[in-house]
Amino acid sequence: MLHFLYTIIANLTICAIIGYNVIPIVVYLYQTYATSKSEPKRQARPLDPKSPSSPWVNEHHFATDDDSHSHRKHRSIVDQCSTVTQLFRRIVGQYNRRKCLGYRSVLAEEDERQADGQVVRKRLLSDYQWLTYEEVDSRMESVANGLSQIGVKSGDIVMIYADTRLEWMVTCQAVFRLGATVGTLYTNLGDEGLLYAISQTRVTHLVTSLEFLAKLAKIVDKLPQIKCIIYMGGSGDDPVLSQLFSDSQRQRILFYSYKEVEGMGDEASEEPLPRVQQSGNDTAVLMYTSGSTGDPKGVLISHKNLLFAVKAFYAFAGALTPDADLYCAFLPLAHCLEICAEISFLSVGVPVGYASVLTLTDRSPAVKKGLKGDMSLLRPTVIAAVPLILDRIMKGVTEEMAKRHPLVRLLINGLLNYKNFWVTNGFNTPIINYLICNRFKSLLGGRIRFMASGGAPLRPQTHRFISNLFNVKVLQGYGLTETTASATIMTLDDRSVGRVGAPMDGVYIRLVDWTEGGYGIKDLPLPRGELVIGGDCVTNGYFRNRKLTDECFKVEDGMKWFYSGDIAERYPDGTFRIIDRKKDIIKLSNGEYVSLSQIEEKLKLFSYAANVCVYGNSFYNNLIALIVPNCQQLEALAQSLLKSPQMSGKELCDDFDVNDKVFEEFKEFCNKSSLRKVEIPTKVMLCPEEWLPDNGLVTSSFKLKRKAIQEHCTSNRKL
């Protein structure tokens, strides 16, 4: 009997090995030789096929014949509106009693001491509570009335300085109803950036939340124009105000809790809001970018721009259904991608649940042990993420797998590679999905179907890994604040990785030569050049910065174009891939051009690197790498070198033996990589302090501030 069982197991093992190795080969040979050859499905086309400099447009550019009934219905609603206010009123009438916005209330907070001695603040949160479209509309009307009561009028700018939450979107729509403009600020802007933006706009009314009052208190004396601060959370007579602000400050500035403003609006609800004349060209949002090379820039986004973006996003949002899909919102609403995505999803009846990065998953830092994170309760089908987060997920899973038994690693890696083969060839892998992917998917609530990535290029390795691991469709797109987050997006049936898709409907994209960097529209095998974007997505320039506006925004042949500074290559099917950035390319003393961002992308795979910044200049022919080390890897190395376990991170970064070993492995890693000799840094410095927006070393979207990092890391240390 035992022999019989062994025989069965052996035969099954042989069949599995044959299936694993032979079937893919058969499929490959069949698809290569037995099937008819066809060009990849064309997703975009040139307006002038004979001109290499011709703008490219979506294959279905403004076409209606190919649209589904639901797409036509959604588009017609947007086409009938000239402002976002009109759009929201229409969708309230359509989805009135469906759930619209969801949130969790903070019931209590407490400090919890960790095993390493650190104290972390934990939150006790309610379950998700939902408001219908009608209820949200009622709150927006109350807040608009309340803001009107305290002096906000048409043409004003109301600055919102708060994390993503339900009240943020309610306030935004309320300000629109008054004919005023919403100013946005990232909450992790440094004091200087915050001061610059508020001073430049000369706003009198600022909406924030309780946790940011302390930061405002430090700079409010330098902002004499501020007359009113509304804060979310707390009560009107909260004693924290007297602790944070002096008597003179509280005499000069009126403070209201959000509930007070909303309450004033409820009491004045019988009084109609002042009638305002709005047009699509009016500025809806003054959105401040994070400023990677200097002060934040305020981008003037009109109602027309926002409505265009909402319609362009239907290429993705139009495929969702109100009863089945749900969007988890946790990226900053001060980011153009997030605000456009939320309005687009709401306009097709897909509810939006608000979450926090601190409580996103069961393992998030502010989630008390044994309690559920936001995604476990929300169970979304759609989320948006930035490449940095996805890179960290990939690196974390890879490092965790490295600790497993070699056979376990071999099995899981083999199954994921096997899945990748079939998915790339258009097939599904239900057994692998059930055995492997669903376990990881449960970390994100278990229902996730789509993951949108934007804000920076996503590495092909990360794209493929995340897609296979979670069995999710990763849709990469490209857009900037200056183009209302609209430019390109992948289609739902696009199986490529590393690309950002074809032009969105209504967007015009062309490449222009950048001779100095060696990129040209006649390059082979693919045309390359600076990406230039045209159409109604292009905004009205920078607030009070005519010089930069004239430099980046140009009207040519009757159309407004934005010169992005990003370098892309175009594939025959009309899709694009971002390959470089003009300001990241430098010329060394030997005349060689190198791309710092491309080098950094490859060096981030170095096991000891949590973050990397490479710098050099035209006076030298070598590069230097500044590396924030992976703490776990560095501590493991120190242990192998018999260093004291009491050594701090800074002491480890300064230790000669540790540096020597890291540099030795760094050289080995670089030699095995695809880096050219001139691209390999000749010196490495370990930097103990993490680069964060709070210390001014990266932007709010975690883009490197190269000059700031270089000065910070090298000012008191020698290479």
ZAMARGU-4260 file (C-alpha; in steps of 0.2 Angstrom, whole numbers, plus 5000, padded with zeros to 4 digits):
<rodrens>
0) 5000/5000/5000 | 5014/5012/5005 | 5023/5008/4989 | 5007/5012/4979 | 5006/5029/4987
5) 5024/5033/4984 | 5021/5028/4965 | 5006/5040/4964 | 5016/5054/4972 | 5031/5051/4961
10) 5020/5051/4945 | 5011/5067/4951 | 5028/5075/4954 | 5034/5070/4936 | 5018/5076/4928
15) 5020/5093/4938 | 5038/5095/4932 | 5033/5091/4914 | 5018/5102/4915 | 5029/5116/4922
20) 5042/5115/4909 | 5034/5108/4894 | 5017/5116/4893 | 5024/5134/4893 | 5036/5129/4879
25) 5022/5122/4869 | 5011/5138/4871 | 5026/5148/4866 | 5030/5138/4851 | 5011/5138/4846
30) 5009/5157/4848 | 5026/5160/4839 | 5024/5149/4824 | 5006/5142/4823 | 4996/5158/4825
35) 4995/5172/4812 | 5007/5187/4815 | 4998/5203/4820 | 5004/5220/4825 | 5000/5225/4843
40) 4983/5233/4845 | 4985/5251/4841 | 4980/5262/4855 | 4985/5279/4848 | 4988/5287/4831
45) 4997/5302/4824 | 4987/5316/4817 | 4999/5317/4803 | 5007/5300/4799 | 5020/5308/4788
50) 5027/5319/4801 | 5038/5312/4815 | 5034/5328/4826 | 5015/5325/4824 | 5005/5325/4840
55) 4998/5308/4844 | 4980/5306/4850 | 4970/5291/4857 | 4964/5279/4844 | 4946/5283/4849
60) 4949/5302/4850 | 4932/5310/4854 | 4924/5295/4845 | 4907/5290/4851 | 4904/5274/4841
65) 4916/5264/4851 | 4909/5270/4868 | 4898/5259/4879 | 4881/5265/4884 | 4887/5269/4901
70) 4902/5279/4895 | 4891/5289/4884 | 4879/5292/4898 | 4893/5298/4910 | 4901/5309/4897
75) 4885/5317/4892 | 4883/5322/4911 | 4900/5330/4911 | 4897/5339/4894 | 4881/5347/4901
80) 4891/5355/4915 | 4903/5370/4915 | 4908/5369/4933 | 4912/5355/4946 | 4897/5362/4956
85) 4885/5359/4942 | 4892/5341/4940 | 4890/5337/4958 | 4872/5343/4959 | 4868/5332/4944
90) 4876/5316/4951 | 4867/5319/4968 | 4851/5319/4958 | 4856/5303/4950 | 4863/5293/4964
95) 4854/5302/4979 | 4851/5288/4991 | 4866/5277/4987 | 4881/5278/4998 | 4894/5291/4994
100) 4907/5294/5007 | 4913/5283/5021 | 4924/5287/5036 | 4929/5281/5053 | 4928/5291/5069
105) 4942/5292/5081 | 4935/5286/5098 | 4951/5287/5108 | 4970/5288/5107 | 4983/5281/5119
110) 5001/5279/5120 | 5009/5262/5119 | 5027/5258/5123 | 5035/5246/5111 | 5048/5232/5114
115) 5062/5244/5108 | 5056/5257/5121 | 5048/5269/5108 | 5031/5276/5112 | 5018/5275/5098
120) 5001/5283/5098 | 4988/5271/5095 | 4970/5275/5089 | 4954/5267/5094 | 4942/5269/5078
125) 4924/5266/5075 | 4918/5255/5060 | 4915/5263/5044 | 4900/5275/5044 | 4892/5280/5027
130) 4884/5296/5020 | 4872/5295/5005 | 4874/5307/4991 | 4859/5317/4998 | 4867/5318/5015
135) 4884/5324/5008 | 4876/5337/4997 | 4866/5343/5013 | 4883/5345/5023 | 4891/5354/5008
140) 4877/5366/5008 | 4878/5369/5027 | 4897/5372/5026 | 4895/5384/5011 | 4882/5393/5021
145) 4894/5393/5037 | 4909/5399/5027 | 4898/5413/5019 | 4893/5418/5037 | 4911/5421/5042
150) 4916/5431/5027 | 4920/5420/5013 | 4914/5427/4996 | 4916/5424/4978 | 4933/5427/4971
155) 4942/5423/4988 | 4955/5409/4990 | 4951/5397/5005 | 4967/5387/5009 | 4965/5369/5015
160) 4979/5362/5025 | 4974/5345/5031 | 4976/5327/5028 | 4964/5317/5017 | 4947/5315/5025
165) 4929/5317/5022 | 4928/5335/5028 | 4942/5340/5015 | 4931/5335/5000 | 4915/5343/5008
170) 4925/5359/5011 | 4931/5359/4994 | 4914/5357/4986 | 4907/5370/4998 | 4920/5383/4993
175) 4916/5380/4974 | 4898/5384/4978 | 4902/5401/4984 | 4912/5405/4968 | 4928/5405/4978
180) 4945/5396/4975 | 4952/5381/4985 | 4970/5383/4989 | 4979/5366/4993 | 4995/5363/5003
185) 5004/5346/5007 | 5003/5343/5026 | 5022/5338/5026 | 5028/5354/5018 | 5042/5362/5029
190) 5039/5379/5038 | 5047/5389/5024 | 5036/5381/5010 | 5021/5383/5021 | 5025/5401/5024
195) 5029/5405/5006 | 5013/5398/4999 | 5001/5406/5012 | 5010/5423/5010 | 5010/5422/4991
200) 4991/5419/4991 | 4987/5432/5004 | 4973/5421/5010 | 4962/5427/5025 | 4953/5410/5029
205) 4962/5394/5032 | 4955/5377/5035 | 4966/5364/5045 | 4964/5351/5058 | 4968/5350/5076
210) 4985/5342/5074 | 4992/5355/5063 | 4988/5370/5074 | 5004/5369/5083 | 5014/5370/5067
215) 5003/5386/5062 | 5006/5394/5079 | 5025/5395/5075 | 5023/5405/5059 | 5006/5414/5061
220) 5015/5430/5067 | 5023/5431/5050 | 5006/5430/5042 | 4997/5446/5046 | 4983/5444/5033
225) 4976/5428/5041 | 4959/5433/5049 | 4951/5416/5052 | 4957/5398/5056 | 4944/5384/5055
230) 4950/5368/5062 | 4943/5350/5061 | 4941/5340/5077 | 4939/5347/5094 | 4926/5358/5101
235) 4924/5377/5099 | 4930/5381/5116 | 4944/5368/5116 | 4958/5374/5129 | 4972/5369/5117
240) 4970/5386/5108 | 4975/5396/5124 | 4990/5384/5125 | 4996/5386/5107 | 4992/5404/5103
245) 4995/5420/5113 | 4982/5432/5118 | 4987/5445/5105 | 4986/5431/5092 | 4969/5425/5097
250) 4962/5443/5097 | 4968/5446/5079 | 4962/5429/5073 | 4945/5421/5074 | 4946/5403/5078
255) 4931/5391/5074 | 4929/5372/5075 | 4923/5364/5059 | 4907/5359/5069 | 4904/5377/5073
260) 4905/5383/5055 | 4893/5369/5049 | 4881/5373/5064 | 4881/5391/5058 | 4877/5385/5041
265) 4862/5374/5047 | 4855/5389/5056 | 4856/5400/5041 | 4850/5386/5029 | 4833/5395/5026
270) 4844/5410/5019 | 4849/5405/5001 | 4867/5406/4996 | 4873/5421/4987 | 4870/5418/4968
275) 4887/5418/4959 | 4891/5418/4941 | 4904/5405/4937 | 4912/5399/4921 | 4923/5385/4916
280) 4937/5396/4915 | 4936/5402/4933 | 4950/5395/4944 | 4943/5381/4954 | 4959/5375/4963
285) 4976/5384/4967 | 4986/5368/4969 | 5004/5370/4977 | 5016/5357/4971 | 5029/5351/4983
290) 5044/5360/4975 | 5059/5348/4972 | 5070/5362/4965 | 5064/5377/4976 | 5049/5386/4982
295) 5032/5377/4980 | 5023/5382/4964 | 5005/5387/4964 | 4996/5379/4948 | 4980/5387/4942
300) 4967/5374/4939 | 4951/5379/4931 | 4934/5371/4932 | 4936/5366/4914 | 4952/5357/4918
305) 4944/5347/4932 | 4929/5342/4921 | 4941/5337/4907 | 4951/5326/4919 | 4935/5318/4926
310) 4930/5313/4908 | 4947/5307/4904 | 4947/5296/4919 | 4932/5287/4913 | 4943/5276/4902
315) 4946/5267/4919 | 4932/5273/4931 | 4919/5270/4917 | 4923/5251/4919 | 4918/5251/4937
320) 4900/5248/4944 | 4892/5256/4959 | 4885/5240/4967 | 4901/5230/4966 | 4916/5243/4967
325) 4923/5254/4981 | 4938/5266/4981 | 4949/5268/4996 | 4956/5286/4997 | 4972/5288/5007
330) 4983/5298/4995 | 4984/5317/4999 | 4969/5327/4992 | 4982/5341/4989 | 4988/5329/4975
335) 4979/5332/4958 | 4978/5314/4955 | 4968/5310/4971 | 4956/5324/4969 | 4952/5320/4951
340) 4951/5302/4954 | 4938/5304/4968 | 4927/5316/4959 | 4928/5304/4944 | 4923/5289/4954
345) 4909/5298/4963 | 4902/5304/4946 | 4899/5286/4941 | 4892/5281/4958 | 4907/5272/4965
350) 4908/5276/4984 | 4924/5283/4992 | 4930/5277/5009 | 4943/5288/5017 | 4958/5280/5026
355) 4974/5285/5034 | 4992/5279/5030 | 4993/5277/5049 | 4979/5265/5050 | 4978/5258/5033
360) 4982/5239/5036 | 4981/5228/5052 | 5000/5231/5054 | 5000/5250/5052 | 5008/5259/5066
365) 4993/5267/5074 | 4982/5252/5074 | 4981/5244/5091 | 4985/5225/5091 | 4970/5215/5088
370) 4960/5228/5079 | 4957/5230/5061 | 4965/5242/5049 | 4955/5253/5037 | 4957/5241/5022
375) 4951/5226/5031 | 4935/5234/5036 | 4933/5244/5019 | 4937/5229/5008 | 4940/5241/4993
380) 4941/5235/4975 | 4951/5250/4969 | 4966/5259/4977 | 4979/5272/4970 | 4997/5271/4976
385) 5014/5279/4971 | 5029/5269/4965 | 5039/5272/4981 | 5025/5263/4991 | 5025/5249/4979
390) 5044/5248/4978 | 5044/5246/4997 | 5031/5232/4997 | 5041/5223/4985 | 5057/5225/4994
395) 5049/5220/5011 | 5041/5204/5004 | 5058/5200/4995 | 5068/5202/5011 | 5055/5192/5022
400) 5055/5178/5009 | 5074/5178/5010 | 5072/5173/5029 | 5062/5157/5024 | 5068/5140/5021
405) 5076/5138/5003 | 5063/5126/4998 | 5049/5138/5002 | 5058/5152/4993 | 5060/5141/4978
410) 5042/5135/4978 | 5035/5153/4979 | 5047/5161/4967 | 5044/5146/4955 | 5025/5148/4956
415) 5026/5167/4954 | 5037/5165/4939 | 5025/5152/4932 | 5010/5164/4935 | 5020/5178/4926
420) 5022/5167/4910 | 5004/5163/4909 | 4998/5181/4913 | 5010/5188/4900 | 5002/5176/4887
425) 4984/5181/4891 | 4979/5167/4903 | 4974/5166/4921 | 4981/5155/4935 | 4966/5151/4947
430) 4975/5138/4957 | 4991/5149/4961 | 4979/5163/4964 | 4970/5153/4977 | 4985/5145/4985
435) 4997/5160/4985 | 4990/5177/4979 | 4974/5177/4990 | 4984/5176/5006 | 4993/5192/5001
440) 4977/5200/4994 | 4969/5198/5011 | 4981/5211/5018 | 4972/5224/5007 | 4955/5218/5011
445) 4953/5203/5000 | 4943/5211/4986 | 4956/5222/4977 | 4954/5222/4958 | 4963/5237/4952
450) 4978/5247/4958 | 4982/5264/4949 | 5000/5270/4950 | 5006/5288/4946 | 5017/5302/4952
455) 5033/5294/4946 | 5038/5280/4934 | 5035/5263/4941 | 5049/5250/4938 | 5045/5236/4927
460) 5051/5223/4940 | 5040/5231/4953 | 5025/5232/4941 | 5026/5214/4937 | 5029/5208/4955
465) 5015/5218/4963 | 5003/5212/4949 | 5007/5194/4951 | 5009/5194/4970 | 4991/5202/4973
470) 4983/5195/4957 | 4978/5213/4953 | 4978/5224/4938 | 4991/5237/4940 | 4987/5252/4929
475) 5001/5265/4927 | 4997/5282/4921 | 5006/5298/4918 | 5001/5316/4922 | 5006/5332/4931
480) 4998/5345/4941 | 5001/5356/4927 | 4990/5345/4916 | 4977/5341/4929 | 4984/5324/4932
485) 4979/5319/4914 | 4991/5314/4900 | 4992/5295/4897 | 4984/5279/4905 | 4986/5260/4902
490) 4970/5251/4895 | 4962/5237/4905 | 4968/5224/4892 | 4986/5231/4891 | 4998/5217/4898
495) 5014/5227/4896 | 5025/5233/4911 | 5035/5249/4913 | 5024/5259/4901 | 5012/5273/4905
500) 4999/5269/4892 | 4993/5279/4877 | 4986/5297/4877 | 4969/5299/4886 | 4954/5304/4876
505) 4956/5322/4871 | 4974/5324/4875 | 4987/5328/4862 | 5005/5322/4865 | 5021/5324/4855
510) 5039/5322/4857 | 5052/5336/4853 | 5071/5334/4851 | 5082/5337/4866 | 5099/5337/4857
515) 5110/5341/4872 | 5104/5325/4881 | 5105/5315/4865 | 5087/5311/4863 | 5078/5314/4846
520) 5062/5310/4838 | 5071/5301/4824 | 5080/5289/4835 | 5080/5271/4832 | 5072/5259/4836
525) 5060/5270/4845 | 5058/5289/4844 | 5063/5298/4860 | 5062/5316/4866 | 5054/5328/4878
530) 5036/5324/4882 | 5024/5339/4877 | 5006/5339/4882 | 4992/5348/4874 | 4973/5350/4876
535) 4960/5356/4888 | 4969/5347/4902 | 4983/5360/4902 | 4981/5372/4916 | 4983/5391/4916
540) 5000/5392/4922 | 5009/5396/4939 | 5001/5409/4951 | 5011/5425/4951 | 5025/5418/4942
545) 5025/5424/4924 | 5043/5420/4920 | 5041/5401/4923 | 5024/5401/4915 | 5031/5408/4899
550) 5045/5395/4900 | 5034/5380/4902 | 5017/5384/4894 | 5016/5389/4876 | 5002/5392/4864
555) 5007/5385/4847 | 4995/5384/4832 | 4980/5389/4843 | 4983/5376/4856 | 4991/5377/4873
560) 5005/5365/4877 | 5015/5361/4892 | 5033/5356/4891 | 5035/5343/4904 | 5054/5341/4906
565) 5051/5322/4906 | 5060/5311/4892 | 5049/5298/4884 | 5050/5285/4870 | 5035/5280/4860
570) 5031/5262/4855 | 5023/5258/4838 | 5006/5255/4846 | 5005/5273/4853 | 5010/5269/4871
575) 5024/5279/4880 | 5037/5275/4892 | 5046/5288/4903 | 5064/5285/4902 | 5072/5301/4910
580) 5070/5318/4916 | 5080/5333/4909 | 5085/5341/4926 | 5092/5324/4931 | 5104/5322/4917
585) 5122/5330/4920 | 5138/5331/4910 | 5154/5325/4918 | 5171/5332/4915 | 5175/5319/4902
590) 5160/5324/4891 | 5149/5309/4896 | 5131/5312/4900 | 5123/5302/4914 | 5106/5301/4920
595) 5105/5302/4939 | 5088/5295/4941 | 5091/5280/4930 | 5106/5276/4941 | 5097/5278/4957
600) 5083/5267/4951 | 5095/5252/4949 | 5105/5256/4965 | 5089/5255/4975 | 5090/5236/4972
605) 5106/5236/4982 | 5102/5226/4998 | 5109/5239/5010 | 5100/5253/5002 | 5083/5260/5009
610) 5085/5276/4998 | 5099/5283/4986 | 5104/5300/4980 | 5118/5301/4967 | 5127/5317/4963
615) 5141/5324/4952 | 5145/5339/4942 | 5155/5344/4926 | 5171/5348/4936 | 5174/5329/4940
620) 5172/5313/4930 | 5165/5302/4944 | 5149/5301/4954 | 5145/5299/4972 | 5131/5289/4980
625) 5123/5295/4996 | 5114/5280/5004 | 5101/5279/5018 | 5104/5261/5024 | 5092/5247/5027
630) 5093/5246/5046 | 5090/5228/5047 | 5103/5224/5034 | 5115/5235/5042 | 5113/5228/5059
635) 5115/5211/5053 | 5131/5216/5045 | 5137/5224/5061 | 5133/5208/5070 | 5143/5198/5058
640) 5158/5210/5060 | 5156/5207/5079 | 5151/5225/5082 | 5143/5230/5099 | 5124/5229/5098
645) 5123/5245/5107 | 5130/5255/5093 | 5118/5268/5086 | 5113/5270/5068 | 5125/5285/5066
650) 5139/5275/5074 | 5137/5261/5062 | 5136/5273/5047 | 5153/5281/5053 | 5161/5264/5057
655) 5176/5261/5046 | 5174/5242/5045 | 5155/5243/5041 | 5158/5256/5027 | 5172/5245/5020
660) 5161/5230/5019 | 5146/5239/5012 | 5157/5247/4999 | 5165/5230/4994 | 5147/5223/4992
665) 5142/5239/4983 | 5156/5237/4970 | 5151/5219/4967 | 5133/5224/4965 | 5137/5237/4952
670) 5148/5226/4942 | 5134/5213/4941 | 5121/5227/4936 | 5118/5234/4919 | 5127/5251/4924
675) 5140/5257/4912 | 5157/5260/4920 | 5155/5279/4920 | 5138/5277/4929 | 5146/5267/4944
680) 5149/5279/4959 | 5167/5278/4965 | 5162/5284/4982 | 5148/5279/4994 | 5142/5288/5010
685) 5130/5280/5022 | 5118/5293/5029 | 5110/5289/5046 | 5095/5301/5045 | 5080/5296/5035
690) 5075/5308/5021 | 5058/5314/5024 | 5047/5329/5019 | 5048/5335/5037 | 5066/5338/5037
695) 5066/5346/5019 | 5076/5332/5010 | 5062/5326/4999 | 5046/5333/4992 | 5029/5329/4999
700) 5028/5316/4985 | 5045/5309/4991 | 5055/5316/4976 | 5073/5319/4980 | 5079/5337/4984
705) 5096/5333/4977 | 5105/5349/4983 | 5097/5349/5000 | 5102/5331/5002 | 5120/5334/4996
710) 5122/5349/5008 | 5114/5340/5023 | 5124/5324/5021 | 5141/5331/5017 | 5142/5347/5027
715) 5150/5339/5043 | 5157/5323/5036 | 5171/5319/5024 | 5170/5307/5010
</rodrens>
